[in-house]
Amino acid sequence: MKVTEQQRAVQEQVRKADEARPREEMAAAMQAGARRYPEPPFPDQQLRKPGIEAEQQLPPMYEAPYYRGSGKLDGMKAIVTGGDSGIGRAVSVLFAREGADVAIIHLEEEQADADATRVAVEGEGRRFLGIVGDVTDRQFCMEAARRVAAELGGIDILVNNAAFQLHVSRFEDLTAEHFDLTIKTNLYGYFHMVQACLPHLRPGSSIVNTGSVTGFEGSSAIVDYSMTKGGIHAFTRALSGSLLPKGIRVNAVAPGPV
């Protein structure tokens, strides 16, 4: 049989197969994983700040039930700011699964969420410490770091994660008060916590800053937030060089929508 005839024969076979069983097309974006994820449309819900995860109609999935720890953080002590919910809770739980004792910093209004994180961390067999306070308050950050070092026996990891974000449809409606709160939380908070924890960190310790894809690409509805995340990426790069002689690693994670 000539090559041309072979190609045409295969083409006809594929045509008939396509007619018999049309290809399934994606109707929307999907997430792959070991378990099924919720499918849109999602509940149209807006929570009052600071946003209580326990009040969400569609609770975030943070347990990662198929993830097995391997002792990567065995015996280490970690601080996670904003560790009561969202990314912070997921980090706290999986740090515990990897063997770390975990302290979280959260706002007073978020106690129910913090309690859920405590149950999850202790369920992994690790110690938990919850501290109520505001990372924009420098003195509080200093006291929190001293308390964690005293009660957990040191600090090996700082995860700067607490942040403020609020969408504004028009740039003209971004007030100075709003802008100031975003800057104070997202930049000053990271700065305060690093300086607070630094006396307790040793060679081999780590600082991980939560950045964002908006720090690279920007987002028209969150200009202030995007600016702070870009600042966090620059802060991470500069700080890593500053702390290199001390043997302390500094990195950032820049997720997309979560």
Backbone as a ProteinNet text record, in pm:
[ID]
protein_1_A
[PRIMARY]
MKVTEQQRAVQEQVRKADEARPREEMAAAMQAGARRYPEPPFPDQQLRKPGIEAEQQLPPMYEAPYYRGSGKLDGMKAIVTGGDSGIGRAVSVLFAREGADVAIIHLEEEQADADATRVAVEGEGRRFLGIVGDVTDRQFCMEAARRVAAELGGIDILVNNAAFQLHVSRFEDLTAEHFDLTIKTNLYGYFHMVQACLPHLRPGSSIVNTGSVTGFEGSSAIVDYSMTKGGIHAFTRALSGSLLPKGIRVNAVAPGPV
[TERTIARY]
85.5	0	88.8	52.9	129.8	111.3	211.6	205.6	82.5	52.4	-65.1	-192	-205.5	-324.8	-328.9	-213.7	-209.4	-256	-206.3	-244.3	-393.8	-449.1	-591.7	-676.2	-628.2	-699.5	-704.6	-591.5	-587.2	-676.9	-672.9	-756.3	-903.9	-946.3	-1085.1	-1122.8	-1029	-1053.8	-1076.9	-994.8	-1008.5	-1139.3	-1177.6	-1302.4	-1421.4	-1424.7	-1535.2	-1538.2	-1420.1	-1413.8	-1463.3	-1427.4	-1472.5	-1623.3	-1681	-1825.8	-1896.9	-1837.8	-1901	-1889.1	-1775.4	-1751	-1688	-1770	-1716.7	-1628.5	-1526.8	-1434.1	-1502.8	-1474.2	-1527.7	-1445.6	-1513.1	-1445.3	-1462.3	-1358.6	-1364.6	-1459.2	-1551.1	-1642.8	-1581.6	-1484.1	-1419.6	-1287	-1212.5	-1084.2	-1108.1	-1009.6	-1023.2	-900.3	-912.7	-800.6	-785.7	-664.1	-638	-588.8	-623.5	-580.2	-635.6	-600	-642.2	-788.7	-850	-991.7	-1062.9	-1193.9	-1270.4	-1274.9	-1267.2	-1274.2	-1411.2	-1455.7	-1585.1	-1584.8	-1699.6	-1712.3	-1794.2	-1757.4	-1836.1	-1974.1	-2069.5	-2051.8	-2040.7	-1957.9	-1939.2	-2035.8	-2061.9	-2151.4	-2100.1	-2190.4	-2155.8	-2164.4	-2049.8	-2048.8	-1935.6	-1965.5	-1862.9	-1861.8	-1743.9	-1729.5	-1678.5	-1724.9	-1672.9	-1529.5	-1444.2	-1306.6	-1303.2	-1211.1	-1097.6	-1128.4	-1253.9	-1289.8	-1269.3	-1378.1	-1369.9	-1393	-1292.7	-1303.1	-1418.4	-1444.9	-1552.4	-1689.2	-1700.7	-1828.3	-1844.1	-1743.4	-1753.5	-1849.6	-1935.6	-2031	-1959.3	-1849.2	-1768.7	-1631	-1610.8	-1485.7	-1365.9	-1253.8	-1131.8	-1084.8	-1017.2	-962.2	-814.9	-779.7	-643.2	-576.4	-651.9	-599.7	-493.1	-497.4	-405.4	-395.8	-507.1	-509.9	-415.7	-373.7	-285.4	-138.6	-111.8	27.3	87.3	198.9	267.3	394.7	406.8	526.9	645.4	765.5	886.7	992.8	948.9	1041.7	1130.4	1093.5	1177.6	1200	1100.9	1110	1110.5	1155.4	1151	1222.2	1148.5	1204.9	1218.2	1178	1191.3	1072.5	1092.4	989.9	960.9	833.9	796.2	694.9	707.7	606	540.6	407.6	333	238.5	263.2	170.5	48.1	-67.7	-190.7	-212.3	-170.5	-175.8	-308.5	-408.1	-537.9	-622.1	-597.4	-685.2	-610.3	-677.3	-622.2	-486.2	-397.6	-262.7	-193.2	-210.9	-144.3	-181.3	-309.6	-350.4	-292.4	-297.7	-243.6	-94.5	-20.9	121.9	142.1	64.7	78.8	55.8	-49	-83	24.1	70.6	169.6	308.1	338.4	462.2	458.5	343	328.3	343.1	287.6	299	443.8	523.5	665.7	750.1	683.8	755	779.9	726.5	753.5	646.3	688.6	594.8	562.1	436.3	391	327.8	371.6	307.2	244.2	122.1	57.2	24.3	22.9	-19.4	-146.2	-246.4	-375.4	-445	-545.7	-624.5	-725.2	-766.5	-855.6	-987.2	-1038.4	-1168.2	-1164	-1044.3	-1030	-1006.9	-1054.9	-1027.9	-1085.3	-1203.9	-1264.2	-1176.7	-1123.7	-1034.5	-905.1	-852.2	-728.3	-747.8	-865.4	-894.6	-895.3	-948.4	-950	-807.1	-722.1	-582.1	-513.5	-542.2	-483.9	-520.5	-647.7	-692.6	-618.2	-601.7	-535.4	-387.3	-319.3	-176.5	-155	-233.8	-220	-259	-348.3	-384.5	-268.4	-169.2	-48	56.2	19.1	110.4	214.1	192.3	289.6	231.6	320.2	277.7	229.5	134.5	73.9	70.6	96.3	87.4	17.7	-92.5	-164.7	-144.3	-107.1	-81.9	-168.6	-245.5	-335.1	-262.5	-265.1	-201.9	-197.1	-142.5	-139.8	4.7	42.8	181.8	222.8	127.9	166.7	221.4	203.9	252.3	390.7	494.2	631.9	659.1	611.3	636.8	571.8	451.3	386	469.3	522.8	603.7	724.4	790.1	906.3	867.7	757.6	712.4	667.3	601.9	554.9	672.4	777.1	894.3	961.2	973.1	1032.8	948.1	817	728.6	740.3	742.8	755.9	887.1	996.1	1127.5	1129.4	1063.8	1062.9	974.7	854.5	757.8	780	830.4	853.5	999.5	1087.4	1227.3	1312.2	1271.9	1350.4	1264.7	1329.5	1262.8	1356.1	1306.8	1384.8	1331.8	1200.9	1137	1039.9	1048.3	947.1	877.4	744.6	665.3	585.2	626.6	553.2	437.8	316.5	202	84	69.3	-44.8	-47.1	-164.8	-174.9	-315.2	-325.5	-454.9	-474.8	-594	-627.1	-773.8	-803	-941.2	-950.5	-1039.4	-1052.7	-1117.5	-1069.8	-1126.6	-1149.7	-1272.1	-1305.3	-1232	-1219.2	-1151.4	-1034.3	-922	-804.8	-834.7	-921.6	-955.7	-1022.2	-1079.3	-1148.7	-1058	-931.4	-834.8	-794.4	-843	-818	-680	-633.5	-505.2	-509.3	-624	-638.6	-625.6	-692.4	-686.8	-543.9	-481.4	-344.3	-248.8	-264.6	-177.2	-191.5	-314.9	-337.8	-273.2	-283	-221.7	-69.8	-10.8	134.2	179.7	111.9	152.3	143.8	40.8	24.7	121.4	126.2	197.4	347.8	392.5	536.1	594.1	534.5	584.3	573.5	463.8	446	558.6	598.5	708.7	840	862.5	983.4	993.3	883.4	883.7	912.3	847.3	862	1003.1	1065	1201.7	1295	1283.2	1371.3	1342.1	1217.1	1182	1239.2	1237.8	1281	1430.9	1495.6	1636.4	1727.1	1709.4	1796.8	1785.4	1675.4	1651.2	1686.8	1710.8	1741.7	1889	1917.2	2053.2	2091.4	2219.3	2257.1	2170.9	2114.9	2024.1	1878.1	1850.2	1712.2	1660.9	1529	1467.1	1363.2	1355.2	1246.5	1176.5	1045	966.9	860.7	864.3	767.6	662	536.6	429.2	419	458.3	446.3	316.6	318.1	199.2	234.7	161	178.3	147	63.5	32.6	156.3	255.3	378.6	459	432.8	498.1	409.5	281	190.1	100.2	85.3	-6	-151.4	-239.9	-383.6	-455	-536.8	-594.5	-686.3	-747.1	-840.1	-771.6	-644.2	-570	-429.8	-428.1	-301.7	-212.5	-270.2	-191.6	-134.8	-217.2	-174.5	-65.3	-83.8	15.8	149.8	144.9	266.7	339.1	263.2	328.7	389	322.4	376.2	502.7	506.3	630.4	740.6	703.3	798.9	848.7	760	797.9	898.7	880	975.8	1113.1	1114.7	1242.3	1302.7	1219.6	1263.4	1327.7	1266.3	1318	1456.7	1471.9	1601.1	1709.9	1676	1774.9	1810	1707.3	1729.8	1810.4	1789.6	1864	2013.7	2054.1	2195.3	2244.9	2159.7	2197.5	2219.5	2136.8	2144.1	2227.7	2278.6	2361.2	2479.9	2552.7	2665.9	2624.9	2498.2	2449.1	2401	2400.4	2354.9	2204.9	2133.4	1986.5	1933.3	1850	1792.6	1667	1648.7	1528.7	1471.9	1347.4	1280.1	1137.4	1077.5	937.5	862.5	734	643.9	541.5	522.6	431.7	315.9	211.7	99.2	7.2	-75.3	-181.7	-304.5	-425.6	-546.7	-561.2	-595.5	-612.1	-746.6
-119.5	0	124.2	220.6	342.2	422.5	506.5	590.2	679.9	735	822	749.1	624.8	546.2	514.6	488	461.4	583.7	701.2	823.5	849.5	825.9	849.1	748.4	627	523	558.2	604.1	644.8	765.7	861.1	979.9	942.9	849.3	805.4	735.4	657.3	588.3	689.6	794.4	897.1	972.5	1001.2	1072	995.4	866.6	783	775.2	765.6	759.7	889.6	1003.4	1132.9	1147.3	1096.1	1103.4	1016.1	900.6	807.1	854.9	915.1	959.2	1098.8	1203.9	1341.1	1370.2	1451.2	1485.7	1571.3	1543.5	1624.6	1751.7	1865.4	1994.7	2050.9	2121.2	2185.2	2304.1	2310.7	2424.2	2539.3	2506.8	2609	2553.6	2637.1	2592.7	2480.2	2393.3	2281.1	2273.3	2197.7	2168	2016.6	1970.7	1827.8	1792.8	1677.3	1635.4	1499.1	1453.3	1319.9	1316.4	1431.1	1435.1	1538.6	1533	1625.5	1762.7	1866.5	2003	2061.4	2159.2	2222.4	2281	2277.7	2331.4	2459.9	2558	2681.7	2653.2	2743.6	2873.7	2860.8	2947.4	2947.5	3046.4	3031.6	3126	3269	3361.8	3503.4	3560.5	3564.9	3602.3	3699.7	3804.5	3898.8	3903.6	3879.2	3879.6	4014.6	4058	4179.8	4156	4259.3	4247.7	4223.3	4141.5	4084.8	3957.3	3912.7	3792.3	3668.1	3608.2	3489.3	3366.8	3280.8	3164.6	3073.1	3067.2	2981.3	3023.6	3147.6	3198.4	3181.1	3125.6	3107.6	2994.6	3021.1	2918.7	2802.5	2833.3	2731.4	2730	2645.8	2648.2	2611.5	2680.7	2645.6	2505.2	2439.7	2305.7	2320.5	2289.3	2310.2	2183.5	2076.1	1960.8	1882.1	1882.4	1802.5	1659.9	1585.3	1454.5	1350.4	1370.7	1271.5	1311	1424.4	1468.3	1401.2	1333.5	1266.9	1342.1	1376.5	1443.5	1348.8	1406.8	1324.1	1376.6	1454.1	1500.6	1615.4	1686.1	1796.1	1903.8	1925.3	2031	1972.9	1851.2	1782.2	1861.5	1893.5	1962.4	2112.1	2168.8	2313	2388.1	2518.8	2607.3	2715.9	2732.4	2825.6	2927.8	3049.5	3153.5	3178.8	3178.6	3208.6	3323.6	3439.9	3551.3	3531.2	3566.4	3539	3390.1	3313.7	3167.4	3106.3	3189.2	3136.8	3084.8	3133.5	3095.3	3105.1	3061.6	3075.9	3010.9	3081.3	3029.9	3002.7	3093	3077.4	2950	2913.2	2788.9	2667.5	2668.3	2555.8	2538	2648.7	2642	2586	2634.6	2590.5	2440.8	2391.9	2249.7	2162	2200.5	2117.2	2131	2245.8	2257.8	2159.3	2153.1	2058.8	1915.4	1885.5	1750.5	1716.2	1818.3	1796.8	1797.3	1814.1	1799.7	1925.4	2040.5	2166.5	2197.5	2260.3	2324.8	2460	2504.3	2621.9	2725.6	2850.2	2964.5	3049.1	3091.7	3179.3	3313.1	3416.3	3549	3583.3	3630.8	3660.1	3771.9	3830.9	3936.1	3876.1	3956.7	3908.3	3855.9	3922.1	3882.8	3745.4	3693.7	3568.3	3447.2	3454.1	3348.7	3214.2	3214.7	3087.4	3019.9	3098.3	3042.2	2992.1	3069.1	3029	2897.8	2880.6	2755.4	2636.9	2658	2549.9	2514.1	2614.9	2588.4	2513.6	2553.4	2483.9	2336	2306.2	2166.5	2088.6	2150.9	2083.5	2060.7	2161.3	2146.9	2042.9	2049.9	1952.3	1813.5	1806.5	1677.5	1611.3	1692.1	1638.5	1600	1617.9	1578.6	1683.1	1809.3	1914.1	2019	2095.5	2201.2	2323	2393.9	2510.3	2625.8	2744.8	2867.1	2972.8	3025.1	3131.2	3263.8	3367	3498.5	3600.9	3675.5	3777.4	3911.2	3974	4104.1	4151.7	4271.3	4339.9	4359.9	4306.5	4315.1	4456.5	4549.5	4687.9	4754.1	4690	4740	4681.4	4762.3	4714.1	4651.9	4717	4664.8	4528.5	4513.3	4382.4	4275.1	4305.6	4207.2	4163.4	4259.3	4227.5	4135.5	4166.9	4085.7	3947	3940.6	3811.8	3719	3771.3	3689.7	3638.4	3725.2	3682.1	3573.2	3586.8	3487.1	3352.4	3354.3	3228.6	3160.4	3237	3179.1	3117.8	3184.1	3134	3010.7	3014.4	2906.9	2785	2806.3	2692.6	2647.1	2729.6	2690.2	2736.4	2846.8	2900.3	2935.7	2990.4	3021.2	2978.5	2894.6	2849.5	2903.8	2932.2	2974.3	3087.7	3191.7	3298.1	3297.4	3286.3	3299.1	3428.2	3529.4	3655.4	3637.7	3637	3605.2	3699.7	3757.8	3845.6	3961.7	3992.3	4098.7	4157.3	4275	4341.2	4366.2	4332.4	4355.4	4392.2	4497.7	4537.2	4599.6	4546.3	4595	4733.4	4813.7	4945.7	4954.9	4983.6	4984.3	5094.1	5213.5	5325.8	5371.2	5398.7	5443.2	5570.4	5656.8	5781.1	5757.1	5637.8	5607.4	5540.8	5521.8	5467.8	5578.9	5573.2	5680.8	5668	5776.5	5775.5	5679.7	5673.7	5582.9	5437	5403.8	5268.9	5235.1	5327.2	5308.1	5287.9	5368.9	5361.9	5227.8	5178.8	5051.6	4935.5	4938.6	4833.5	4835.5	4954.6	4968.1	4923.3	4968.6	4937.3	4787.2	4722.8	4579	4497	4523.5	4435.4	4459.4	4582.2	4611	4630.8	4720.8	4741	4612.8	4539.1	4414.8	4316.2	4301.6	4210.7	4261.6	4391.7	4453.2	4434.3	4464.8	4450.2	4305.7	4209.8	4070.4	4017.2	4058.2	4014.5	4067.5	4196.1	4252.1	4192	4156.7	4096.3	3955.6	3879.5	3739.9	3722.6	3819.6	3804.6	3767.3	3825.1	3786.7	3639.7	3576	3437.3	3336.9	3385.3	3296.4	3258.1	3139	3085.3	3046.6	3014.9	2964.7	2843.7	2844.7	2738.5	2775	2887.4	2933	2989.1	3006.3	3052	3159.5	3251.7	3348.8	3330.3	3313.3	3296	3405.1	3486.3	3594.4	3555.6	3581	3556.1	3675	3653.8	3756.9	3737.4	3770.9	3753.4	3775.7	3708.5	3731.7	3877.4	3944.2	4085.2	4173.5	4125.8	4200.9	4205.8	4111.6	4109.5	4169.4	4136.4	4171.9	4290.7	4322.4	4428.7	4384.5	4463	4437.9	4570.7	4609.5	4743.7	4772.5	4670.2	4691.1	4690.7	4651.2	4649	4706.5	4832	4899.4	4903	4938.5	4948.5	4813.1	4710.6	4575.1	4526.9	4549.1	4508.5	4575.2	4703.1	4776.5	4715.8	4679.2	4620.7	4484.7	4407.7	4276	4287.3	4387.4	4412.8	4452.2	4532.5	4570.9	4452	4356.9	4236.5	4154.7	4146.4	4071.8	4139.2	4272.5	4345	4330.7	4340.4	4323.3	4186.2	4083.8	3947.4	3935.7	3986.9	3978.5	4054.9	4176	4257.2	4196.3	4151.1	4093.8	3965.5	3887.7	3762	3788	3894.5	3929.4	3980.6	4055	4110.6	4002.5	3896.8	3792.4	3672.1	3674.6	3562.5	3534	3635.6	3607	3539.3	3554.9	3492.2	3349.4	3305.8	3170.6	3155.5	3266.2	3264.3	3280.8	3188.3	3193.3	3280.9	3356	3439.8	3413.1	3372.6	3342.9	3396.6	3402.7	3443.8	3343.4	3328.4	3248.1	3345.2	3341.5	3436.3	3360.8	3330.3	3254.7	3340.8	3275.4	3342.9	3346.6	3356.5	3362.5	3239	3263.8	3155.6	3174.9
0	0	0	-84.7	-89.5	39.6	69.3	189.2	186.6	69.5	57.8	96.5	49.3	82.5	230.7	291	434.7	513.2	475.4	544.9	535.5	413	393.3	470.5	479.3	553.6	702.4	754.5	895.1	917.8	823.9	834.8	840.5	756.8	754.3	883.8	937.5	1065.7	1177.9	1180.6	1284	1266.3	1138.8	1112.6	1166.2	1139.4	1185.6	1338.4	1398.6	1545	1606.9	1545.3	1596.2	1585.9	1476.6	1460.5	1561.8	1590.3	1684.4	1829.4	1862.3	2000.7	1997.7	1992.8	1988.8	2110.4	2088.6	2196.2	2300.6	2429.2	2538.2	2551	2548.9	2560	2700.5	2749	2880.1	2875	2969.6	2976.9	3055.9	3143.6	3226.8	3276.2	3348	3403.3	3503.5	3517.1	3610	3698.4	3807.5	3894.4	3901.5	3882.3	3890.9	4029.9	4077.2	4209.7	4242.3	4364.1	4405.6	4448	4462.8	4500.9	4415.1	4413.4	4331	4397.6	4315.1	4363.5	4330.2	4407.6	4377	4236.5	4173.3	4038.3	4041.4	3959.2	3952.7	3896.4	3921	3986.4	4138.7	4198.9	4342.8	4407	4537.6	4606.3	4593.9	4568	4559.2	4699.8	4768.5	4909.1	4937.2	5011.2	5053.1	5205.2	5263.9	5408.7	5456.6	5571.1	5632	5676.3	5662.1	5708	5857.6	5909.8	5837.1	5758.8	5759.2	5684.3	5768.2	5813.4	5897.4	5810.6	5801.3	5713.2	5754.5	5884.1	5934.1	5881.8	5834.3	5784.6	5634.1	5566.9	5422.5	5387	5291.4	5247.9	5179.5	5110.7	5044.7	5112.6	5214	5290.7	5203.7	5222	5148.8	5185	5091.8	5113.5	5148.8	5271.5	5318.1	5373.3	5390.7	5462.9	5387.9	5253.3	5171.1	5226	5225.3	5291.1	5231.4	5107.3	5044.7	5054.7	5117.8	5133.9	5257.3	5239	5349.5	5385.4	5513	5559.4	5559.1	5548.8	5546.7	5642.7	5741.7	5843.7	5801.6	5696	5647.1	5753.3	5840.2	5941.1	6081.9	6094.7	6223.9	6332.9	6439.2	6554	6538.9	6425.1	6404.8	6463.8	6483.9	6538.9	6435.8	6400.4	6294	6343.3	6293.2	6312	6176.4	6173.9	6052.1	6082.7	6024.2	6045.9	5956.5	6009.6	5935.9	5919.8	6020.2	6011.3	6048.2	6074.7	6116.8	6001.6	5879	5767.7	5635.7	5528.5	5394.4	5377	5306.5	5283	5414.8	5512.4	5641.4	5712.4	5708.5	5774.7	5702.5	5570	5493.6	5522.8	5527.4	5559.3	5699.4	5794.8	5934	5948	5884.5	5896	5831.2	5712.9	5645.2	5707.8	5766.3	5844.1	5960.9	6027.5	6138.6	6089.9	5973.4	5918.5	5885.5	5857.8	5831.2	5958.4	6075.3	6201.5	6280.3	6236.5	6306	6410.1	6520.1	6610.8	6550.5	6565.6	6491.9	6583.5	6567.8	6631.8	6522.3	6543.7	6445	6509.9	6428.5	6471.6	6395.9	6469.3	6405.8	6479.7	6414.5	6476.6	6574.1	6669.9	6775.8	6719.7	6615.3	6557.8	6493.1	6467.7	6393.5	6485	6609	6706.2	6663.5	6604.4	6562	6457.4	6364.4	6263	6326.3	6420.6	6488.2	6563.7	6623.7	6696.2	6600.3	6480.6	6381.6	6339.2	6325.2	6291.1	6403.7	6527.9	6644.2	6642.8	6619.9	6618.1	6509.1	6392.7	6280.9	6310	6366	6396.7	6505.6	6610.5	6719.2	6672.5	6573.4	6516.2	6444.4	6405.5	6343.1	6448	6576.3	6684	6720	6681	6708.8	6803.9	6867.3	6958.1	6879.2	6938.7	6874.3	6972.3	6919.7	6999.8	6916.5	6966.7	6897.3	6969.4	6896.6	6955.2	6884.1	6962.4	6907.5	6899.8	6783.8	6770.6	6627.6	6609.6	6481.4	6437.9	6322.1	6276.9	6237.4	6226.1	6200.8	6325.9	6441	6570.2	6596.4	6584.5	6596.5	6733.9	6839.2	6973.5	6992.3	6939.2	6948	6879.8	6761	6687.5	6769.6	6834.9	6917.4	7032.4	7097.9	7211	7164.4	7048.8	6996.9	6967.6	6905	6873.5	7000.9	7101	7228.2	7293.4	7284.8	7346.4	7275.9	7142.4	7067.6	7100.9	7102.7	7133.3	7272.7	7368.1	7505.5	7521.8	7462.7	7485.7	7396.6	7275.3	7186.1	7186.9	7244.4	7251.9	7136.3	7072.4	6962.1	6843.1	6739.7	6613	6500.5	6411.2	6296.4	6164.7	6161.4	6035.8	6064.5	5983.1	5984.2	5849.4	5852.1	5730.3	5740.7	5665.4	5659.2	5561.6	5613.1	5529	5549	5668.2	5696.2	5597.8	5544.3	5444.8	5444.2	5385.2	5366.5	5217.7	5168.1	5027.7	5017.1	4941.3	4917.2	4778.6	4695.3	4558.2	4552.7	4460.5	4432.9	4282.7	4241.5	4099.3	4022.6	4083.6	4018.5	4104.4	4040.8	4115.4	4194.1	4138.8	4207.7	4343.2	4362.3	4487.5	4591	4557.8	4653.8	4749.7	4871.9	4968	5031.3	5088.7	5157.9	5277.4	5345.6	5459.7	5415.5	5305.3	5249.1	5208.7	5135.6	5088.8	5206.3	5309.1	5426.1	5498	5509.9	5578	5502.1	5369.3	5288.1	5303.3	5296.2	5310	5448.3	5551.6	5688.9	5715.4	5665.4	5690	5606	5477.3	5385.1	5380.1	5408	5404.3	5544.1	5621.2	5757.1	5839.4	5820.8	5896.8	5871	5744.5	5710.7	5771.6	5757.6	5810.7	5962.1	6033.1	6179.2	6220.4	6153.5	6194.9	6169.1	6060.3	6034.3	6142.8	6175.1	6277	6414.3	6439.7	6568.1	6581.7	6472.7	6478.2	6460.6	6398.6	6362.7	6480.3	6598.6	6709.9	6749.5	6710.6	6750.2	6640.6	6518.2	6406.7	6408.6	6357.4	6356	6213.4	6190.6	6057.8	6020.6	5902	5859.1	5873.2	5939.4	5953.5	5821.1	5812.9	5687.7	5712.3	5618.3	5613.4	5478.8	5482.1	5359.4	5355.1	5251.9	5235.4	5132.6	5165.4	5069.1	4974.7	4850.7	4748.4	4672.2	4543.9	4461.5	4315.8	4229.1	4085.9	4050.2	4134.2	4108.4	4124.6	4198.6	4213.8	4085.6	3993.9	3862.8	3754.1	3759.2	3650.5	3682.1	3811.5	3850.2	3839	3897.3	3886.7	3905.1	3807.7	3805.1	3923.2	3981.9	4092.8	4229.3	4233	4359.1	4335.9	4296.7	4265.9	4389.3	4504.6	4627.7	4668.5	4660.6	4696.4	4601.6	4471.8	4373.3	4401.9	4438.5	4468.6	4588.2	4691.6	4810	4778	4692.9	4660.5	4575.6	4487.1	4415.7	4512.2	4612.5	4715.7	4795.2	4821.4	4895.4	4815.7	4685.7	4603	4607	4599.3	4607.6	4747.1	4848.4	4987.2	5005.7	4947.2	4958.7	4896.8	4775.6	4706.8	4783.1	4827.5	4898.4	5034.1	5105.4	5238.1	5231	5124.8	5112.8	5107.7	5038.4	5034.6	5168.2	5238.6	5367.9	5472.6	5468.7	5571.4	5530.4	5408.1	5361	5452.9	5500.9	5590.7	5720.8	5760	5882.2	5858.1	5731.2	5700.4	5704.2	5685.8	5689.2	5547.2	5502.7	5369.3	5368.9	5260.3	5244.9	5105.8	5101.5	4974.7	4976.4	4859.3	4846.6	4761	4791.2	4708.6	4650.6	4519.6	4453.5	4388.7	4466.1	4410.2	4324.7	4247.4	4175.3	4266	4209.6	4292.5	4381.6	4505.9	4603.8	4673.8
[MASK]
++++++++++++++++++++++++++++++++++++++++++++++++++++++++++++++++++++++++++++++++++++++++++++++++++++++++++++++++++++++++++++++++++++++++++++++++++++++++++++++++++++++++++++++++++++++++++++++++++++++++++++++++++++++++++++++++++++++++++++++++++++++++++++++++++

